């Protein structure tokens, strides 16, 4: 399975084929000069996933830059999402689609070395990035203390790109909260 990129206006096919993208989608860089994508070598057994950056026009995938790799996350898939209010890429690692394992953030402004900052790396807590409201990150969280799940709001210190504050957004649900979506100024929760 591979990704081929086309220019819709000129119908030009870009030269590089991007292989190793399994089920997950890439994220365009805000300048539209490239994209961030989760990459996992084949075969997928016991290998380390990475987040890569591909600059458009690059001849081969071998020229792509490794943005994030965590050797502690073997057998883990990575997902990338873009937070426009923070101008950052959110990196979510998970062992299965239902068990997120860690969250990291890649600021795209004033970050020439493309340093990634770990936000959450708790093995006993499952984090799922929902979206960004204003400049607050919204996550679904579940662990033994909150088995039904809850939504939290995370304020990020944009100087250090670390967590400044965490507060409950929705924690009084009486049925399992499986997912949530942000649409406009509303949050919709999916409960069983």
Steps between C-alpha positions, in 0.01 A plus 500: 500500500643840406410866466529680165464881492350694208464871430130551432547812286778371271419127538873454558603184685770569759800265472513333840281210605453490877481145633424373848192711570263254661136611548593849620497830316775754443472865609593788269755745633344848533730638226376222261862417412485155655317262725540311825409134495507198731734234363540139599733263317366176359464238632345674798591251773705642789619804310510862602266749337625847412357834397667622182506829307486485120580814300307517171722446198740274688611220270478211748361414841855429624553878509214553746583624851422306817303738723406262781596151606473343842675167558282447809198473271569173318193347335336841511329690221531876476235743385564863404244782518537875452395756760446826313457722810835378638667461158624161616486136402349273765658153503300222660642153554286197566542124522156439353247742360316489835797545734694824453835481678664842478461855370772733369492842332715646220481882492541630144577865585837607638621140513783472242628171646149349487516399866213277611371537857346205686175596672366169632676165519294314760456131423203462738302787348352513153507843336323580176546841339161651409596846376597853598266769631658845511850389603391219733547137401202272565556131582285203587660326800427160653678308775413298810392818681276611213386176332209674325738754350492878519606802297780719624626839389878549489658845496843505339781739592608608151849603616599159638229298320421325824173453684402814692163386633256206475131533582195278460270597217244217520533254786147436623391254231312193617572281198831419325628794295662341194580804286425867444504747212535877498273669248497879510461606862340171610638169622306186410569191710445141396379289790389139526 
